[in-house]
Amino acid sequence: MDILWWGLTIVLFALSFVGIIYPIIPSVVAIWGGFAVYQFLINPDELSLWFWISMVVLSGVLIAADIIANSYFVKKYGGQKYPRQ
């Protein structure tokens, strides 16, 4: 059973890196899934409180940077909510 959980964790971490190249894949959700599988199914005593605090802060920074970058480039290149007809 450990091989299944380790495989799932590795796939989720790899998927989060693929999400850097293909933005349709939610990288933050994939990496948090990997953290959750590791924490709750593999080794519950390994990840400390500092790890979780730093990951929450870094995830917030990542989401904020994504929102700021998206809004900047939509304004710069003229995006709109509705497709042109």
Gaussian input, Z-matrix of N, CA and C with variables (Angstrom, degrees):
# hf/3-21g

backbone

0 1
 N
 C     1     B1
 C     2     B2     1     A1
 N     3     B3     2     A2     1     D1
 C     4     B4     3     A3     2     D2
 C     5     B5     4     A4     3     D3
 N     6     B6     5     A5     4     D4
 C     7     B7     6     A6     5     D5
 C     8     B8     7     A7     6     D6
 N     9     B9     8     A8     7     D7
 C    10    B10     9     A9     8     D8
 C    11    B11    10    A10     9     D9
 N    12    B12    11    A11    10    D10
 C    13    B13    12    A12    11    D11
 C    14    B14    13    A13    12    D12
 N    15    B15    14    A14    13    D13
 C    16    B16    15    A15    14    D14
 C    17    B17    16    A16    15    D15
 N    18    B18    17    A17    16    D16
 C    19    B19    18    A18    17    D17
 C    20    B20    19    A19    18    D18
 N    21    B21    20    A20    19    D19
 C    22    B22    21    A21    20    D20
 C    23    B23    22    A22    21    D21
 N    24    B24    23    A23    22    D22
 C    25    B25    24    A24    23    D23
 C    26    B26    25    A25    24    D24
 N    27    B27    26    A26    25    D25
 C    28    B28    27    A27    26    D26
 C    29    B29    28    A28    27    D27
 N    30    B30    29    A29    28    D28
 C    31    B31    30    A30    29    D29
 C    32    B32    31    A31    30    D30
 N    33    B33    32    A32    31    D31
 C    34    B34    33    A33    32    D32
 C    35    B35    34    A34    33    D33
 N    36    B36    35    A35    34    D34
 C    37    B37    36    A36    35    D35
 C    38    B38    37    A37    36    D36
 N    39    B39    38    A38    37    D37
 C    40    B40    39    A39    38    D38
 C    41    B41    40    A40    39    D39
 N    42    B42    41    A41    40    D40
 C    43    B43    42    A42    41    D41
 C    44    B44    43    A43    42    D42
 N    45    B45    44    A44    43    D43
 C    46    B46    45    A45    44    D44
 C    47    B47    46    A46    45    D45
 N    48    B48    47    A47    46    D46
 C    49    B49    48    A48    47    D47
 C    50    B50    49    A49    48    D48
 N    51    B51    50    A50    49    D49
 C    52    B52    51    A51    50    D50
 C    53    B53    52    A52    51    D51
 N    54    B54    53    A53    52    D52
 C    55    B55    54    A54    53    D53
 C    56    B56    55    A55    54    D54
 N    57    B57    56    A56    55    D55
 C    58    B58    57    A57    56    D56
 C    59    B59    58    A58    57    D57
 N    60    B60    59    A59    58    D58
 C    61    B61    60    A60    59    D59
 C    62    B62    61    A61    60    D60
 N    63    B63    62    A62    61    D61
 C    64    B64    63    A63    62    D62
 C    65    B65    64    A64    63    D63
 N    66    B66    65    A65    64    D64
 C    67    B67    66    A66    65    D65
 C    68    B68    67    A67    66    D66
 N    69    B69    68    A68    67    D67
 C    70    B70    69    A69    68    D68
 C    71    B71    70    A70    69    D69
 N    72    B72    71    A71    70    D70
 C    73    B73    72    A72    71    D71
 C    74    B74    73    A73    72    D72
 N    75    B75    74    A74    73    D73
 C    76    B76    75    A75    74    D74
 C    77    B77    76    A76    75    D75
 N    78    B78    77    A77    76    D76
 C    79    B79    78    A78    77    D77
 C    80    B80    79    A79    78    D78
 N    81    B81    80    A80    79    D79
 C    82    B82    81    A81    80    D80
 C    83    B83    82    A82    81    D81
 N    84    B84    83    A83    82    D82
 C    85    B85    84    A84    83    D83
 C    86    B86    85    A85    84    D84
 N    87    B87    86    A86    85    D85
 C    88    B88    87    A87    86    D86
 C    89    B89    88    A88    87    D87
 N    90    B90    89    A89    88    D88
 C    91    B91    90    A90    89    D89
 C    92    B92    91    A91    90    D90
 N    93    B93    92    A92    91    D91
 C    94    B94    93    A93    92    D92
 C    95    B95    94    A94    93    D93
 N    96    B96    95    A95    94    D94
 C    97    B97    96    A96    95    D95
 C    98    B98    97    A97    96    D96
 N    99    B99    98    A98    97    D97
 C   100   B100    99    A99    98    D98
 C   101   B101   100   A100    99    D99
 N   102   B102   101   A101   100   D100
 C   103   B103   102   A102   101   D101
 C   104   B104   103   A103   102   D102
 N   105   B105   104   A104   103   D103
 C   106   B106   105   A105   104   D104
 C   107   B107   106   A106   105   D105
 N   108   B108   107   A107   106   D106
 C   109   B109   108   A108   107   D107
 C   110   B110   109   A109   108   D108
 N   111   B111   110   A110   109   D109
 C   112   B112   111   A111   110   D110
 C   113   B113   112   A112   111   D111
 N   114   B114   113   A113   112   D112
 C   115   B115   114   A114   113   D113
 C   116   B116   115   A115   114   D114
 N   117   B117   116   A116   115   D115
 C   118   B118   117   A117   116   D116
 C   119   B119   118   A118   117   D117
 N   120   B120   119   A119   118   D118
 C   121   B121   120   A120   119   D119
 C   122   B122   121   A121   120   D120
 N   123   B123   122   A122   121   D121
 C   124   B124   123   A123   122   D122
 C   125   B125   124   A124   123   D123
 N   126   B126   125   A125   124   D124
 C   127   B127   126   A126   125   D125
 C   128   B128   127   A127   126   D126
 N   129   B129   128   A128   127   D127
 C   130   B130   129   A129   128   D128
 C   131   B131   130   A130   129   D129
 N   132   B132   131   A131   130   D130
 C   133   B133   132   A132   131   D131
 C   134   B134   133   A133   132   D132
 N   135   B135   134   A134   133   D133
 C   136   B136   135   A135   134   D134
 C   137   B137   136   A136   135   D135
 N   138   B138   137   A137   136   D136
 C   139   B139   138   A138   137   D137
 C   140   B140   139   A139   138   D138
 N   141   B141   140   A140   139   D139
 C   142   B142   141   A141   140   D140
 C   143   B143   142   A142   141   D141
 N   144   B144   143   A143   142   D142
 C   145   B145   144   A144   143   D143
 C   146   B146   145   A145   144   D144
 N   147   B147   146   A146   145   D145
 C   148   B148   147   A147   146   D146
 C   149   B149   148   A148   147   D147
 N   150   B150   149   A149   148   D148
 C   151   B151   150   A150   149   D149
 C   152   B152   151   A151   150   D150
 N   153   B153   152   A152   151   D151
 C   154   B154   153   A153   152   D152
 C   155   B155   154   A154   153   D153
 N   156   B156   155   A155   154   D154
 C   157   B157   156   A156   155   D155
 C   158   B158   157   A157   156   D156
 N   159   B159   158   A158   157   D157
 C   160   B160   159   A159   158   D158
 C   161   B161   160   A160   159   D159
 N   162   B162   161   A161   160   D160
 C   163   B163   162   A162   161   D161
 C   164   B164   163   A163   162   D162
 N   165   B165   164   A164   163   D163
 C   166   B166   165   A165   164   D164
 C   167   B167   166   A166   165   D165
 N   168   B168   167   A167   166   D166
 C   169   B169   168   A168   167   D167
 C   170   B170   169   A169   168   D168
 N   171   B171   170   A170   169   D169
 C   172   B172   171   A171   170   D170
 C   173   B173   172   A172   171   D171
 N   174   B174   173   A173   172   D172
 C   175   B175   174   A174   173   D173
 C   176   B176   175   A175   174   D174
 N   177   B177   176   A176   175   D175
 C   178   B178   177   A177   176   D176
 C   179   B179   178   A178   177   D177
 N   180   B180   179   A179   178   D178
 C   181   B181   180   A180   179   D179
 C   182   B182   181   A181   180   D180
 N   183   B183   182   A182   181   D181
 C   184   B184   183   A183   182   D182
 C   185   B185   184   A184   183   D183
 N   186   B186   185   A185   184   D184
 C   187   B187   186   A186   185   D185
 C   188   B188   187   A187   186   D186
 N   189   B189   188   A188   187   D187
 C   190   B190   189   A189   188   D188
 C   191   B191   190   A190   189   D189
 N   192   B192   191   A191   190   D190
 C   193   B193   192   A192   191   D191
 C   194   B194   193   A193   192   D192
 N   195   B195   194   A194   193   D193
 C   196   B196   195   A195   194   D194
 C   197   B197   196   A196   195   D195
 N   198   B198   197   A197   196   D196
 C   199   B199   198   A198   197   D197
 C   200   B200   199   A199   198   D198
 N   201   B201   200   A200   199   D199
 C   202   B202   201   A201   200   D200
 C   203   B203   202   A202   201   D201
 N   204   B204   203   A203   202   D202
 C   205   B205   204   A204   203   D203
 C   206   B206   205   A205   204   D204
 N   207   B207   206   A206   205   D205
 C   208   B208   207   A207   206   D206
 C   209   B209   208   A208   207   D207
 N   210   B210   209   A209   208   D208
 C   211   B211   210   A210   209   D209
 C   212   B212   211   A211   210   D210
 N   213   B213   212   A212   211   D211
 C   214   B214   213   A213   212   D212
 C   215   B215   214   A214   213   D213
 N   216   B216   215   A215   214   D214
 C   217   B217   216   A216   215   D215
 C   218   B218   217   A217   216   D216
 N   219   B219   218   A218   217   D217
 C   220   B220   219   A219   218   D218
 C   221   B221   220   A220   219   D219
 N   222   B222   221   A221   220   D220
 C   223   B223   222   A222   221   D221
 C   224   B224   223   A223   222   D222
 N   225   B225   224   A224   223   D223
 C   226   B226   225   A225   224   D224
 C   227   B227   226   A226   225   D225
 N   228   B228   227   A227   226   D226
 C   229   B229   228   A228   227   D227
 C   230   B230   229   A229   228   D228
 N   231   B231   230   A230   229   D229
 C   232   B232   231   A231   230   D230
 C   233   B233   232   A232   231   D231
 N   234   B234   233   A233   232   D232
 C   235   B235   234   A234   233   D233
 C   236   B236   235   A235   234   D234
 N   237   B237   236   A236   235   D235
 C   238   B238   237   A237   236   D236
 C   239   B239   238   A238   237   D237
 N   240   B240   239   A239   238   D238
 C   241   B241   240   A240   239   D239
 C   242   B242   241   A241   240   D240
 N   243   B243   242   A242   241   D241
 C   244   B244   243   A243   242   D242
 C   245   B245   244   A244   243   D243
 N   246   B246   245   A245   244   D244
 C   247   B247   246   A246   245   D245
 C   248   B248   247   A247   246   D246
 N   249   B249   248   A248   247   D247
 C   250   B250   249   A249   248   D248
 C   251   B251   250   A250   249   D249
 N   252   B252   251   A251   250   D250
 C   253   B253   252   A252   251   D251
 C   254   B254   253   A253   252   D252

   B1=1.4483
   B2=1.5295
   B3=1.3402
   B4=1.4680
   B5=1.5273
   B6=1.3274
   B7=1.4635
   B8=1.5246
   B9=1.3329
   B10=1.4627
   B11=1.5265
   B12=1.3310
   B13=1.4761
   B14=1.5191
   B15=1.3430
   B16=1.4639
   B17=1.5244
   B18=1.3299
   B19=1.4625
   B20=1.5168
   B21=1.3386
   B22=1.4673
   B23=1.5224
   B24=1.3227
   B25=1.4649
   B26=1.5219
   B27=1.3153
   B28=1.4651
   B29=1.5216
   B30=1.3358
   B31=1.4622
   B32=1.5259
   B33=1.3195
   B34=1.4665
   B35=1.5270
   B36=1.3264
   B37=1.4667
   B38=1.5282
   B39=1.3246
   B40=1.4593
   B41=1.5309
   B42=1.3255
   B43=1.4591
   B44=1.5236
   B45=1.3265
   B46=1.4681
   B47=1.5250
   B48=1.3298
   B49=1.4611
   B50=1.5252
   B51=1.3213
   B52=1.4664
   B53=1.5193
   B54=1.3406
   B55=1.4574
   B56=1.5146
   B57=1.3206
   B58=1.4620
   B59=1.5293
   B60=1.3235
   B61=1.4608
   B62=1.5236
   B63=1.3318
   B64=1.4693
   B65=1.5239
   B66=1.3194
   B67=1.4606
   B68=1.5272
   B69=1.3168
   B70=1.4587
   B71=1.5304
   B72=1.3322
   B73=1.4671
   B74=1.5261
   B75=1.3343
   B76=1.4739
   B77=1.5314
   B78=1.3111
   B79=1.4590
   B80=1.5208
   B81=1.3199
   B82=1.4644
   B83=1.5208
   B84=1.3081
   B85=1.4648
   B86=1.5271
   B87=1.3284
   B88=1.4638
   B89=1.5246
   B90=1.3189
   B91=1.4650
   B92=1.5234
   B93=1.3411
   B94=1.4601
   B95=1.5250
   B96=1.3237
   B97=1.4627
   B98=1.5221
   B99=1.3268
   B100=1.4623
   B101=1.5122
   B102=1.3293
   B103=1.4698
   B104=1.5211
   B105=1.3325
   B106=1.4690
   B107=1.5318
   B108=1.3288
   B109=1.4687
   B110=1.5187
   B111=1.3240
   B112=1.4615
   B113=1.5265
   B114=1.3234
   B115=1.4564
   B116=1.5293
   B117=1.3183
   B118=1.4563
   B119=1.5248
   B120=1.3221
   B121=1.4634
   B122=1.5289
   B123=1.3297
   B124=1.4650
   B125=1.5273
   B126=1.3341
   B127=1.4630
   B128=1.5213
   B129=1.3276
   B130=1.4664
   B131=1.5312
   B132=1.3332
   B133=1.4701
   B134=1.5224
   B135=1.3189
   B136=1.4606
   B137=1.5201
   B138=1.3274
   B139=1.4617
   B140=1.5271
   B141=1.3215
   B142=1.4652
   B143=1.5274
   B144=1.3114
   B145=1.4604
   B146=1.5285
   B147=1.3332
   B148=1.4658
   B149=1.5187
   B150=1.3184
   B151=1.4540
   B152=1.5221
   B153=1.3355
   B154=1.4677
   B155=1.5222
   B156=1.3293
   B157=1.4717
   B158=1.5262
   B159=1.3341
   B160=1.4650
   B161=1.5275
   B162=1.3251
   B163=1.4662
   B164=1.5300
   B165=1.3229
   B166=1.4698
   B167=1.5265
   B168=1.3295
   B169=1.4684
   B170=1.5334
   B171=1.3243
   B172=1.4650
   B173=1.5217
   B174=1.3223
   B175=1.4655
   B176=1.5248
   B177=1.3209
   B178=1.4644
   B179=1.5172
   B180=1.3273
   B181=1.4638
   B182=1.5292
   B183=1.3165
   B184=1.4602
   B185=1.5231
   B186=1.3139
   B187=1.4662
   B188=1.5256
   B189=1.3284
   B190=1.4657
   B191=1.5309
   B192=1.3393
   B193=1.4615
   B194=1.5267
   B195=1.3205
   B196=1.4591
   B197=1.5176
   B198=1.3116
   B199=1.4708
   B200=1.5276
   B201=1.3274
   B202=1.4635
   B203=1.5295
   B204=1.3382
   B205=1.4636
   B206=1.5221
   B207=1.3251
   B208=1.4640
   B209=1.5179
   B210=1.3245
   B211=1.4625
   B212=1.5304
   B213=1.3237
   B214=1.4604
   B215=1.5243
   B216=1.3290
   B217=1.4633
   B218=1.5214
   B219=1.3220
   B220=1.4655
   B221=1.5250
   B222=1.3264
   B223=1.4650
   B224=1.5269
   B225=1.3219
   B226=1.4531
   B227=1.5277
   B228=1.3154
   B229=1.4548
   B230=1.5301
   B231=1.3270
   B232=1.4626
   B233=1.5052
   B234=1.2936
   B235=1.4576
   B236=1.5158
   B237=1.3395
   B238=1.4539
   B239=1.5271
   B240=1.3503
   B241=1.4512
   B242=1.5168
   B243=1.3076
   B244=1.4698
   B245=1.5274
   B246=1.3344
   B247=1.4747
   B248=1.5313
   B249=1.2884
   B250=1.4718
   B251=1.5183
   B252=1.3233
   B253=1.4795
   B254=1.4823
   A1=111.30
   A2=115.86
   A3=118.96
   A4=111.81
   A5=116.53
   A6=119.59
   A7=110.42
   A8=116.75
   A9=120.69
   A10=111.12
   A11=117.12
   A12=120.54
   A13=111.18
   A14=117.31
   A15=119.71
   A16=110.90
   A17=116.60
   A18=120.07
   A19=111.87
   A20=116.41
   A21=120.60
   A22=111.16
   A23=116.94
   A24=121.16
   A25=111.02
   A26=117.04
   A27=120.88
   A28=111.04
   A29=116.89
   A30=120.57
   A31=110.67
   A32=117.67
   A33=120.50
   A34=111.26
   A35=117.64
   A36=119.83
   A37=110.75
   A38=117.66
   A39=120.84
   A40=110.49
   A41=116.51
   A42=120.82
   A43=111.55
   A44=116.59
   A45=118.93
   A46=111.09
   A47=118.21
   A48=120.64
   A49=111.33
   A50=117.32
   A51=120.51
   A52=109.43
   A53=116.85
   A54=120.98
   A55=113.86
   A56=118.00
   A57=120.98
   A58=109.89
   A59=116.10
   A60=121.04
   A61=111.29
   A62=116.26
   A63=121.92
   A64=108.78
   A65=118.55
   A66=121.46
   A67=115.18
   A68=118.32
   A69=120.29
   A70=110.46
   A71=116.86
   A72=121.69
   A73=108.09
   A74=117.94
   A75=120.32
   A76=111.29
   A77=116.82
   A78=122.14
   A79=113.29
   A80=116.08
   A81=119.82
   A82=110.48
   A83=117.14
   A84=120.60
   A85=110.52
   A86=117.31
   A87=120.79
   A88=111.27
   A89=117.08
   A90=118.56
   A91=111.44
   A92=117.54
   A93=119.79
   A94=110.79
   A95=117.39
   A96=120.27
   A97=111.09
   A98=116.63
   A99=120.55
   A100=112.23
   A101=117.09
   A102=120.62
   A103=110.97
   A104=116.43
   A105=120.74
   A106=111.35
   A107=116.57
   A108=118.91
   A109=109.84
   A110=117.46
   A111=120.36
   A112=111.35
   A113=117.16
   A114=121.20
   A115=111.84
   A116=117.45
   A117=119.91
   A118=114.27
   A119=118.05
   A120=118.83
   A121=114.09
   A122=118.27
   A123=119.41
   A124=111.15
   A125=117.20
   A126=120.53
   A127=110.08
   A128=117.50
   A129=119.74
   A130=115.18
   A131=118.76
   A132=120.77
   A133=113.40
   A134=118.59
   A135=121.01
   A136=113.75
   A137=118.53
   A138=121.80
   A139=110.10
   A140=115.38
   A141=120.75
   A142=111.59
   A143=115.53
   A144=121.62
   A145=110.52
   A146=117.97
   A147=121.13
   A148=111.68
   A149=116.61
   A150=120.51
   A151=110.06
   A152=116.86
   A153=120.78
   A154=111.51
   A155=117.16
   A156=120.24
   A157=110.37
   A158=116.45
   A159=119.04
   A160=111.72
   A161=118.01
   A162=120.05
   A163=111.76
   A164=117.78
   A165=120.42
   A166=109.84
   A167=117.23
   A168=121.03
   A169=110.36
   A170=116.91
   A171=119.79
   A172=112.21
   A173=117.58
   A174=120.17
   A175=110.56
   A176=116.55
   A177=120.07
   A178=111.85
   A179=117.20
   A180=121.21
   A181=110.17
   A182=117.51
   A183=121.34
   A184=112.07
   A185=116.93
   A186=120.87
   A187=110.49
   A188=117.17
   A189=120.74
   A190=110.87
   A191=117.22
   A192=120.36
   A193=111.11
   A194=116.99
   A195=120.65
   A196=110.83
   A197=117.22
   A198=121.15
   A199=110.64
   A200=117.18
   A201=121.15
   A202=110.94
   A203=117.19
   A204=120.18
   A205=110.95
   A206=117.64
   A207=120.02
   A208=111.43
   A209=117.54
   A210=119.34
   A211=111.22
   A212=117.83
   A213=120.97
   A214=110.98
   A215=116.71
   A216=119.28
   A217=112.67
   A218=118.04
   A219=119.46
   A220=109.22
   A221=117.52
   A222=120.17
   A223=111.49
   A224=116.76
   A225=120.60
   A226=112.04
   A227=117.44
   A228=120.53
   A229=113.48
   A230=118.00
   A231=121.38
   A232=115.58
   A233=118.29
   A234=121.47
   A235=110.96
   A236=115.73
   A237=120.86
   A238=108.66
   A239=115.70
   A240=120.26
   A241=113.04
   A242=116.93
   A243=120.92
   A244=109.57
   A245=117.40
   A246=118.83
   A247=111.15
   A248=115.58
   A249=121.25
   A250=109.27
   A251=113.97
   A252=118.56
   A253=111.51
   D1=-31.69
   D2=178.56
   D3=-61.51
   D4=-35.40
   D5=179.89
   D6=-63.43
   D7=-38.88
   D8=177.78
   D9=-62.81
   D10=-46.12
   D11=-178.84
   D12=-67.00
   D13=-41.64
   D14=177.42
   D15=-64.14
   D16=-40.60
   D17=177.88
   D18=-62.39
   D19=-43.29
   D20=177.92
   D21=-63.26
   D22=-41.22
   D23=178.30
   D24=-62.48
   D25=-45.31
   D26=179.93
   D27=-64.25
   D28=-41.39
   D29=178.57
   D30=-63.10
   D31=-42.08
   D32=179.80
   D33=-65.76
   D34=-41.95
   D35=177.57
   D36=-65.33
   D37=-41.40
   D38=178.17
   D39=-64.42
   D40=-39.66
   D41=178.33
   D42=-63.23
   D43=-34.73
   D44=177.59
   D45=-66.76
   D46=-34.36
   D47=176.23
   D48=-72.46
   D49=-35.88
   D50=176.37
   D51=-63.99
   D52=-32.82
   D53=178.46
   D54=-63.87
   D55=-18.12
   D56=175.07
   D57=-68.05
   D58=-38.50
   D59=-178.42
   D60=-83.90
   D61=-41.73
   D62=-179.97
   D63=-110.93
   D64=97.64
   D65=-173.19
   D66=-65.11
   D67=-7.30
   D68=178.58
   D69=-70.39
   D70=-23.25
   D71=179.18
   D72=-85.71
   D73=125.28
   D74=-179.20
   D75=-75.10
   D76=96.97
   D77=-175.62
   D78=-61.92
   D79=-41.89
   D80=-177.74
   D81=-64.28
   D82=-41.87
   D83=179.15
   D84=-65.37
   D85=-40.43
   D86=179.92
   D87=-64.89
   D88=-44.03
   D89=-178.08
   D90=-70.41
   D91=-35.15
   D92=175.25
   D93=-67.75
   D94=-32.81
   D95=173.78
   D96=-63.44
   D97=-41.85
   D98=175.77
   D99=-62.40
   D100=-42.59
   D101=176.38
   D102=-60.80
   D103=-43.93
   D104=-177.15
   D105=-65.68
   D106=-43.57
   D107=178.58
   D108=-61.96
   D109=-44.15
   D110=179.58
   D111=-63.73
   D112=-46.45
   D113=-175.89
   D114=-66.89
   D115=-46.56
   D116=-170.19
   D117=-94.90
   D118=-19.44
   D119=-175.88
   D120=-117.78
   D121=-19.26
   D122=-177.26
   D123=-108.66
   D124=-60.80
   D125=-174.94
   D126=-144.60
   D127=94.60
   D128=-175.30
   D129=-72.13
   D130=-12.62
   D131=-175.88
   D132=-101.70
   D133=-0.45
   D134=-172.28
   D135=-82.29
   D136=-44.12
   D137=-174.24
   D138=-86.65
   D139=125.88
   D140=-174.76
   D141=-87.87
   D142=174.48
   D143=176.93
   D144=-63.83
   D145=-36.72
   D146=178.49
   D147=-63.78
   D148=-36.28
   D149=176.34
   D150=-60.75
   D151=-49.05
   D152=-177.32
   D153=-65.06
   D154=-40.30
   D155=178.09
   D156=-63.46
   D157=-46.22
   D158=-179.02
   D159=-66.24
   D160=-35.27
   D161=178.14
   D162=-69.40
   D163=-35.30
   D164=175.78
   D165=-65.30
   D166=-43.56
   D167=179.32
   D168=-64.56
   D169=-47.12
   D170=179.98
   D171=-64.95
   D172=-36.04
   D173=176.73
   D174=-65.67
   D175=-40.00
   D176=176.37
   D177=-62.87
   D178=-42.47
   D179=177.73
   D180=-63.82
   D181=-41.77
   D182=179.18
   D183=-63.05
   D184=-44.04
   D185=179.32
   D186=-66.34
   D187=-42.67
   D188=178.96
   D189=-63.69
   D190=-43.28
   D191=178.69
   D192=-63.57
   D193=-36.84
   D194=178.36
   D195=-65.66
   D196=-43.74
   D197=179.22
   D198=-64.67
   D199=-44.52
   D200=-179.47
   D201=-64.53
   D202=-45.16
   D203=179.62
   D204=-64.13
   D205=-42.19
   D206=179.35
   D207=-62.83
   D208=-45.29
   D209=-178.93
   D210=-66.53
   D211=-36.13
   D212=178.39
   D213=-62.91
   D214=-49.33
   D215=-176.53
   D216=-73.78
   D217=-27.52
   D218=174.89
   D219=-67.66
   D220=-41.71
   D221=177.55
   D222=-67.95
   D223=-39.56
   D224=-176.94
   D225=-68.00
   D226=-41.07
   D227=-175.15
   D228=-104.63
   D229=8.13
   D230=170.91
   D231=75.70
   D232=51.68
   D233=175.95
   D234=-80.15
   D235=162.09
   D236=178.18
   D237=-145.64
   D238=162.42
   D239=-177.82
   D240=-72.92
   D241=-38.93
   D242=-173.03
   D243=-107.46
   D244=141.11
   D245=179.20
   D246=-69.49
   D247=149.11
   D248=178.66
   D249=-72.66
   D250=142.90
   D251=-179.85
   D252=-122.25

